[in-house]
Amino acid sequence: MNGCCGGQASAAAVAPVNGSQPRAELLAVTESVCPECLRRLPARRVARGENVYLEKTCPQHGFFSTVIWRGEPAFDIWVRPKLPASPSNPFTQVDQGCPFDCGLCPDHHQQPCCVLLDVTQRCDLACSFCFASAGRPTQAADPCLDSIEGWYRRLLDAGGPFNIQLSGGEPCLRDDLPEIIALGKSLGFTFFQVNTNGLRLARDPAYLKKLKEAGLCTVFLQFDGTNDEIYRQLRGAKLYSQKLRAIENCARLGLGAVLVPTLVPGVNTQNIGEIIRLGLEYAPTVRGVHFQPVSYLGRYPQAPSDCDRITIPEVICAIEDQTHQLVRRENFRPPGGENALCSFHANFVNMPDGTLIPLTHHDSDRNDCCQPERAGEGSVKSRLQTARQWSAPQAGEETGSVANGGSLGGWDDLLARARTHLFAISGMAFQDAWNLDLERLRDCYIMHVSHTGGLVPFCAYNLTDRQGRTLYRGA
């Protein structure tokens, strides 16, 4: 893993780097916002050695430079072109320009894949890092079923059904969450996941059973590490045993789970390999691990430095190093739907002897994996792939050799195993006001439903300035 030295420049307003730094190479021009006032600004991606920075200057608040790529795989090898796919039915018009017209507007470059519904702002934790700033005192009432039905119908108008993630707050604080899933299913939605800390699922298996019977496909489980000290620092309590109990309850019910660690330098970035090993131990209930490098949202009296960040290539290298090359960096690919700088993924067949057979490969000497997707193809493929990958195997699926006959050996056995023992390792680097790139934002296909029924890209919905002021969440 390529570490960050203590001498890196802060992401706060500072003077432009001087000649003692590696020579700067301009890679691209884009747009961003000021972390202090959220004013839209011209920005540029600049390479210095192996590192890439997003730079911008606010006339009022000065210069900002934030690392966005550090180390191998190299930035220019990873980045791939993508054909834009405008929303089939935009709900808003272009007025102020990105990111102020989200809803979606006709200038957006991708169709939705996964849509989040915030069904409550309540939470039973007060985490150090939280997209929603949940767990703080709130007077916001939970949206009623009629409102949620309106959201579902709005999504159908937008071109759905899409994959649905029920979120919050902590959605499992709602006793009627099974009814919310059943309502969506009755309207034609087929894939539901719940974004949860798992505490209620650990103590209330009967509730989890109701969720599955209603149509829940996957538990998207906050899972930051394999020891209690990590949870104490990030979540304020010792939660490890409860996380394991939630996974075990999913296993008893035949319900898939995805482990979702928030990666914070100095807290759990040395635990990446152990998280993967634990996921494999609980496979095929655990369908994979989805890493989320920390993003800085909410109130920050002191701006995060580059040492407070971990970038996509650093996560990939840490996975290779900490799994002792059980997983290799060349197994990972850029996304097919959203912007290449947003995420990474690799799919494997988990074999009985503990080896992982890769089904994905990113070869820098070949160009076939880096061709642009046809317009709209990426979001549709990702929607179907996610539903298949993250759902538990159905009862009756074969786990050994080819059904209705003897093994044909080799490839046939691998395909048969792949029906039930797929394992994904992926990650998504959400943006904050310091590293927000409006080109990336326009390519986003993960949406939040706003309280007015608009579709807002995830990183715009959760965006805050340094004082915690928002554009969309709670507006």
N, C-alpha and C positions, 0 to 999 in steps of 0.2 A: 504494500500500500504506500502510495506517495504521500508522505506527511506534509503538514503545513508548518513551516518554521516560524519562530516567534517574531521574525523581522518582517513578515508580510505587511503590506499597507492595509490600513483599516478601510472598511467599506463606507465609513463616514466621510463627510466633506473634508477633503484634504487637497493640497496642491498636486498637480499632475506629477507623475513619476519623473525622476531626473535621469541623467545619462548613466548613472551607476546601475540601472536596471537593464535587463536584456533588451535589445533593440526591438521596438514595437513594429508589428506588421498589421496593417488594417485588413481585416477579413471581410467585413460587411458593415453596412449602415442599417440602422433600424430605428425604433422609437422605444421610449420607456416613460417612467414617471419619476417625479421628485419624491424621495422618501419623506420629506418634510411637509410638502403641500399637495402632493399628487398631481401637480401640473404636468401635462404631457410635454416630453422633451425629445429632441433628437438624441440618438445614442449610436454607439458603434461597438462592434466586437473587435477586440484587439488581441493578437497573439504576442506573447513574450516567452520565448522558449517553448516548453511543452504546455504552458498555461495560457488560458484564454480569459479575458476580462470583458465585462460590460462596463462601458464608460459613458458618462453623461454629465452635463453641467446645467444647473438651474441658475437663471439670472439672479435670483434672490438668495439661494442657499448654497451655491458653490458646486464644486466638483465632487463626483462620486465614482469610485472604481470598485467593482466587486468581481471576485473570481467566479467563473461559471464552468470551467473545465480545467482539470489538473491531471496531467499525466497521460498514460496509455490505457485504452486505445486512443490513437491520435484523433484530434478533432476533425481534420479534413478527411480522414478515412471513414469516420462514423457518420458524418452528416450525409443525408441523402435527400434528393429532390422529392417533392410531393405535389401532385396536381390538386388545385383547390376544388372543393365541393361545397358550393353555397347551400345554406339551409333551404329545404324544399318549400317551407312556408314561414318566412321571417315575420316576426311579430312587431318589430320596431323599425324605424327608419334611421338613416344616417343623418345626424344633426350636429352634435359636438365632436363626433369622431371617437375612435377606439381610445380608451376603454369605457367611454361614458354613454354609449348607446346600446348596451347589451340587452338582449331580450328574446331572440337573437336578431341582429340586424343583417341586411343583405351583404355587408362587407365581411362577414365571418367566412372562414375558408374551410369549414368542416361541418359535417352533419353529426348530430349527437349519437353517442354509443351507450354510455352509462349516465343515468340521471339520478341525482340525489334528492330525496324528499326529507326535509328536516321536520320530523313529526313531533319534536319537543325541544325546548331549550333547557329543560331540567337535566341535571346530572348528579350522580352519586360519588363523583370524584372532583378534585380541583387540581388538574394536572398542570405541570410547569409549561407544557407546550400543548396548545389546543387550537385547532382551526376556528372553533366556534366561541372561544372564551367561555365555555360551559362550566358549570359548577359554581358560578358566582350568583349572588342574589338576582333573581329575575321576576318581573311581574308579568311576563309574557305567558298568556294562556296557550295550552296545546291546541293546535288547529283541529277543528271538528271533522267528523267523517264527511260531511257535506263539502267542506273546503277541500279535503284531500281527493274526493271524487272529482271535483272541478279541476284539480291539478292533473289527475290521470287523463281526463278528457282533453285537457289542453295539450298534453303530450301526444295524444292520438292525432290532434289537429296539426301538430308539428311534424308528423311523419312517423310516429311510433307504431307499434309498441317498441320501446327501448328496454334495455336492462335497467332494473330498478334497484337502487341502494337506499335502504331506510336508515336515516341518520339522525343527528341531533346536535347537541345534547346526547343523552343516553336513551336510545329509542326503546330499550327494554323496560324502562320505567313506565311505559304505557301498557296497561293491562289489556287494552283492545288492539294491540299490535297484530294479533292473528286476524282480526276483522279487517284491518287495513290491507293486509296481504290478500285475504280472500276477496276483498272488493276489487283490487287491481286485477286479480286473476279473472274475475267475472267479466271484466272489461277487455280482456284479451292479452294482458301482459303475462309473460311466461317465466321470466327469470327474476327472482327476488333474492337479495342478500341483505343482511342486517349488519351495520357497522357498529360494533359493540365492544365495551370493555370486558364483557363476559361474566360480570359478577353475578347477575341474576341467573344466567344460564348455568353457572356453577352450583348455585344453591337451590334451583327450582327446575328440575328436569321435566316436571309436568308442564310447565310453561313452554319449555323448548319443544316438547312433543306437540303442543297445540300449534306452535309456529310451523313446524314441519307439516302437520296435517293441513294447515291452511295453504301451503304452497311454498314455504321457504326453501331455497335451494342451497344456500351457502351462508356460513357464519364468517364474516370478515372481522377477525378477532385481533384487537389491539394486543400485541405481544412483543414487548420491548427487549426481552432477554431471558436468560436462564438462571438468574439469581435475584434474590430479594433486594439487594442493594441498588440494582438498576431501577427497580420499581419504586423504591423509596425516593430516589433522586428525581425521577421523571413523573411519578404519579402520586407521591406523598404517602404511600402505604406499602406494606409487604404483601404482594399479590400473587406471587409465583404459584403457590399451591392452588389458588383459585383458578388461575389460567389453565393449569393442567386438568383440573376437575371439569372445566367447561369443555375442553377437548374430549375428555373421556365420556362425557354425557353425549356429545355429538356422535362419538363412535358407537355407543349403545343404540342410538336411533338411526344409524346409517345416514348421517347428515354430514356433508362436506364442510371443512373449515380451511380458511386461509390465514396464516400468521402474518400480522402486519406490524413490523417494528418501525418506530420512528428513530432514526439514527442521529445521535447527538455526539459530536466529537468529545472525547474525554469521559464519556459516560458508558456507551455500549458499543462503540465501533470495534472494539477488540472481541466482541461476543458474537460477531456475525456468523462465523463457522459453527459455533455451538447452537445457534438458533436453527441453522439449516439441518444439522445432525438431529436435533430434537424433532424437527418437522418430519424427517425421514423415518424416525423411530415410530411416529404415530401415523404414518402413511398406511393405507390410502385414505384414512379419514382426513388427514391434513393433505390438502391438494397442492400446496405450495407455500412459498414465502414471498411476500410482496414488500420490499423495503421502501421506506419513505425518508430520504435525507431531510433533515430538519429545515423548515422554512420559518422565517421570523415575522410573525403576525401579532397584532396587539400592540400594547404600549412598551416601547423600549427607550428608557432614558439615555442609554448609551448604545449607539448603533452596533450591530454585530460585526466583528472583524472577519477577515478571510479564514482565520484559524478556527472560527466558530462554524465553519461549513465543511461538508463533505460532498464531493461532486460525483457524478455518475461513473467516470473511469476509476475513481478511487474506490467506490463500492465494488465494482467489478473485480479490481485487483485484489481487494481484501477477501472477496469470496474465493478466488483462486488460491490465495495464500493460506487462508484459514481452514479451507477444506483439504489442504495438502494435495491440490490439483484433482480431487474427485470431480470438481467442476473447473473448467478451464475458461479463460477469458474469451477464446475464440468461439465458445458455444453461444455467446450472447449476440443478439441482433438489435438494431434500432427498431422502433415501432413501425408498423405499417400504416397506422391511422393518423395519430397526432404527430407533432413536430419531432424530429429526431433528437432534439436536445431535451425532450421531456421525459423519456423513459427508456428502459431496456428490458429484454425478456429472453429466457431460454426455457425450452421444454425438454423433458427427459422421460425415459421409461425407467422406472425404479425396479431393478432386477432382484431376484431372490437372494443373490450373493452380496447385495449391498452396492453394486456398481450402478452407475447412472449412464444410460445410453442416450446421447444427445440426439434430439430431433431437429435442432436448429444449429446454424453455423454461420458465423460472420467471417468471411475470408477476404482479407484486404487485397488479394491478388485477383479477385473475381469481381465482376460488376453486376452479375445477375441478381444478387440479393439487394442491390442498391438502386434498382430501377424504380421510377415513381409508380405508385399505385394509380389505377384508373380512378377518375373522379368519383368520390363517394364509396369506393370499394373498401378502403381501409376501415372505416367505421363499421360497415356491415360485417366484414370478416372478423373484426375484433369482438363485435357483439356476440356472434355465434361461437367463436373460439372460447371466449370467457365463460359462456354458459356451459359449454362442454367440459372445459378444463377444471372449473372450480366447483362443479357439482359432484357429489359422491357417486360411485358406480351404482347402477340400478340392480335390484335383486334379480338374480338369474343370469347376469352377464358372466361370460366365461372368464376365468382367471388363469387358466393354464393353456394347453394347446388348443388348436383350432377345434371349434365345436363340431359335433357330428362326424367325427373321424379322427384318425391318428394324426400325430404331428407330421408336418412336412419339413420340419426342422428349420433352424436359422431364422429367416425373415418371417415365416408364418408364426413361429413361437413369439417373436418380438411383437408382431402386430396384435396377437392375442393378449399378450401381457399389457400392451398399451391401452387396451380397452378399459382396464381397471386401475392401472398403476402409473398413470401419467403424473408427473410432478413438475411444477413450474417454479422457477426462480426469476423474479422480476423486480422492478423498482420504478418509482415515479418521483421526479424532482419537481415538486410544486414551487411556485414562484412567490416572492414577496416584493415589497416596494423597492428594495435595493437591486434585485436582479431581474425584475419584470422586463420581458422582451415582448413587445406588442406583436411581432411576427409570430412568436410562439403562441401568444394568447389567441390570435385569430385562427390558429390551427387546432385549438382545443376541442376535444369531443367528450369531455366529462363536464356535465352541466349540473347546476343547482336550479331547482324551481324556486323562484322568488315568491314572496308573499302575495304578489299580484298575478302570479301565474306565468311570469316571463322565464325564459331559459337563459341563465347567466353562466358563462364559463367559470369553472371552479376557482381559478386563480384571480378572477375579477371579483367574484362573489365574496371571497374571503380576504381580499386585499384591504390593508389598513396603512395609514401613514404612521410615522414614528410615535405619535400620541395615541394611536389606537382608533382613529376615526376611519369609518368605512364608506364605501360607495354604495354597496348593495345590501350586505347582511344587516338586518335589523332596521334598514331604512324605510 
